[in-house]
Amino acid sequence: MKKPAYILGLSIFLLASCDIIRMKRNSNGSGARKEVARVGQTYLYADELRGIAPSESTKEDSAARVSAYVTSWIRKQLLLNEAAKNIDINEAEVERKVLDYRYSLIGYEFQNYYINKNLNDSITQQELEAYYKDHLDNFILKQNIIQGAYIKVAKTAPRTQRIKDLLFSTKPKDLNELKSYCLGFTEAYQLPDSTWIEFDKLAASSPLADIPNKIQFLRSYNYYETSDANYLYFLKINAYKISDNASPIDFVKEDIRNIILNKRKVELAKKLEDEIYENAAKEKEFEIFDR
């Protein structure tokens, strides 16, 4: 499968290559075609601008798009002219590459169409767990992670003395009060839930980032308060995992899901190519001659 960035690069190269080929036609603007721009003996015509702007565009937007395209065309032609002066251009090779890139682009679009139409994006918990167990060595933590709560609040905020009580409470009304407080007064917060979060990301821009031995810190504290000139910081740790150990499956669930989906896409692309080839072979739609 080609990646979108790669295809974009191919598209740009394809346009540039087509411009090189157009140079050899060396049109002088004769006939009924309306000239829009010229670089040397190469012309850009009005009919080549069709489709540059969507039909629903305003006159101003259309004019801006066309103007940008014309400027881009001139810059490309000038670059190509300069290239022609300094390097030998094998036009047959360029034309072959244009065809190859054209086939790649069309094939990529059709593969995407086929994959989007046939992809089963439903992944069960059993599939996630099976992949996780079979590839556990691929999911070793590169950082310390925690489950818990974190609050950064200005010293001038109201009722800061109540934050610790709310953090340790299991009463629904206290949890709602904590959430409301965080929404109204805190600079940053992470509410207590089952979400795993990287400790370094949580600690960034706080005195916690300066802790010299974070592993020892996590093993020693389940609650910690600190402050700086302007803010108070509250950290409650419900669970933690140390780097270089197996990651919890919940922490890598989305990664596993994307891996499984990508494998399915690759398999569908291969299936498409095999089916097309096998059907064409049955129908004798191609043959290979002796060389």
N, C-alpha and C positions, 0 to 999 in steps of 0.2 A: 504493500500500500504506500502510495506517495503521500507525503505530508503536505498540508495546505501551503506552508511557507515555500516548500520546494516547487509546488505547482505555480505559485505566484512568480517565482524566479523564472520558471520556464516560460510563463506568459510574456514577461518582459523581454526575455531573450528572443522569443518567437516574433514579437512585434519588431524588434530591432533587426532580426534576420530578414523579415519581409521587406523592411525598408532598404536593406542592402540590395535585395533582388530588384526592388523597384528602381534603384539607381541605374541599372543597366538598360532599363527601357528608355531612359533618356528622353522623356516626352518634352515637347516644346510648347505645350498648351494649345495645340491646334484642335479644331473640332468644336462641338457644342458644349463641352464640359466647362464649367465655370471654375476659374482658378481662384484659390483662396490664399495660397502662400507659395513661395519659391525659395529653394536653397540651391544655388548653382543652376544646374539644368534639371533638377528634380522638382516636380510640382505636387502640391496638395490640392485636391479638387473638392468642390462642395459636396458631391455625392458620396465622398468618403467620410463625411462627417455625420451621415445618417446614423441614428441610434446612440450618438454620444450622450445626449440628454434624454431622460425618460419623457414620454409623451405628456405626463401630468405636470411636468416642471413649468414654473412661471417663465415668462420671457426673460426676466433678469437672470434666473438660475440657468436657463438654457444658454444664454449669451456668455455667462461666466464659465460654464463647462466647456463650451466650444473654444473660447479664448484660451483657457488653460490647455486644452488639447493641442491647439495650433502652436502655442509657445513650446510645449513639450516636443511636438513633431519637429520644429525648427532646431531645437537643441540636439535632438537625436541625429538629425541629418547632418548638422555641423560636426558632431562627434564622429559620425560614420565617414564623412568626407575626409576628416583629419586622419582617421584610421586607414582609409584607402591610400593616403599619401605615404604612410609610414610602414605599412605591412602588406604582404601579398595575401589577397583574399581568394581562397579556393571556393568559387561560387557553387560548384557542384557539391562540395562538402557542406556548404551552408544550406543548400536546398535539401540535402538529405537530412540534415539536422532539423530543419523546419518541419519536414514530414514526420520525423521521429517524435518531435515534441508535440505536434498536432495529434498524433495517435495517442501519445501519453495523456494529453489533456482530455481527449474524448473518452479514452478508456477509463480514466480516473472518474469522470463525471458519471459514466455508466455504472462503474463499480459502486459508487456512492448511492446511486439510484437503487441498484439491486440490493445492496446491504441494508439501506434504510427500509426497503419494502419487506425484507425477509428476516431482519434481525430480531431475535427474541431477547428483549432486554430485562426479562424477569429473572431474578437470581434469588434462590431460596437461602435461608439461613444455613441449611445443611450443606449447600454448595460452598458458601463462604467458609464454613468451619472446615470442610474437607480440604479446600485449597490451602487454608491457613495451616492445618496440621501437616500437609504434604510438603509445604515449603517454609516451614518454621524458621529455617536458617536465614531466609530472606527478610525476616521481620524482626531483626535484632535492633533494639533501641539505640539511636545515636545521641539521645539526650535524656535527661531526667524528666519525667512527667508526673503530674499530680491530678487528683480529683479533690475538689474543695471549693473554698470561697476566698475571694480577694476583694478588698475595698480600698480605694484611695480617695480621701475626702479632705477638703480644706479644713484647717484648724478653726476657721470662723464659722463652719457649718453648725446648725443646731443639733442638739441631742446626740452628740458623738459618743457620750458616755453610755448610750444604750446599744451601740452597735454590737459589742461583744455578746450581750445577752441574746440579741436577736440571732446572731450567728450560731449560737449553741442550742437555740430553742427548736423543738420539733413540732410545735403547735402551728397549724395552718394559718391562724390569724397573725402570728408573729412572722412567719415566712412571707405573707402578703405585705405586712408592714415593712419588712426588710426590702422587698422588691420596690415598693413605693418610695422608700427612702433613697435607694440607689438611683432610681429614675429622677428623683427631684434634686438631689444634693451632691452626688459623688462625681469625681473627675473620671474615674474608671472603676469597673467592678466586674467580678465574675461570681455569679450566684452559685450556691451549693447545688450540684446535681451530679449525674453520672458521667459527665463529659470529662475526657482526659485532655489536659492542656500542657504544653511544654513549660516547664518551670522557668527557664531563662526568658521566655517571651512574657510570662506573667510578671517576672521580677524586673523587667527592663524599665528604665526611667524611675527607679525607686532605690532606696538604700539596700533593698534585698539583692540588687545586682552586684553589690560589693562584698557579699558574703564569700570568704575565701574558700571554704570547703562546703559546697552545696550538698554533697552526698551525706556528709556528717550532719549537716543542718537538718536535712529531711529525716534522718534517722533519730534525731534528738527532739524535734518539736512537732506537735500536732496543732499548736496555736502560737502565733507570734505577732507582736505589735512593735511598730517602730515609727519614727517621724523624721522629718527634716524641717527646714525653716518655715515651710508653708503648709505642709500636708501631714496627715496621719495615715498610717498604713496598717491594715488588718489582714492577717492571713490565717485561714483555718484549713488544715490538711486532713482530709478524710482517708486518703489512700495515696500511695506513691509507688512508682517503679523507677529503678535505677538504670542508667544507661548500660549498654552491653548485655542486657538481659532481654528475654523474649518480650516483644510488645504485646499488650492486651489486644485481643482481636477487635474490640470496639475502636481502638485507636487507629487501626489500619483497615477498617471495614471498607471505606470508600476506595482506598488504594486497591484492595483485592477485587472489588466490584469492577473497577476500571480495567484491571488486568484481564479478568474473565471476559468482559465485553470486547476488549481488543483482540483476544484470542478468537472469539466467535467471528469477529469481523474478518480476520485473516483467513479463517476457515471458509467463510462464505465467499471471499474473493477467489480463493483457490478452487472452490466448488464451481463457481461461475465459469472460470477459465476452462476447467476440465469438461464441464457440460457442453460448452460451446465447441470445444475441440472434438469431443466424441461425437456430437451430433453432426458436425461438418464432415467428419471422417465417414460416418455412415452414409451420408447423402453425397459423398464424393465431391464435396464442394471445393476441395483443393487437392493438389498433387505436387510431388517433389520430383523434379527432373534430374537426370544424371548430370553431374558437373564434370 
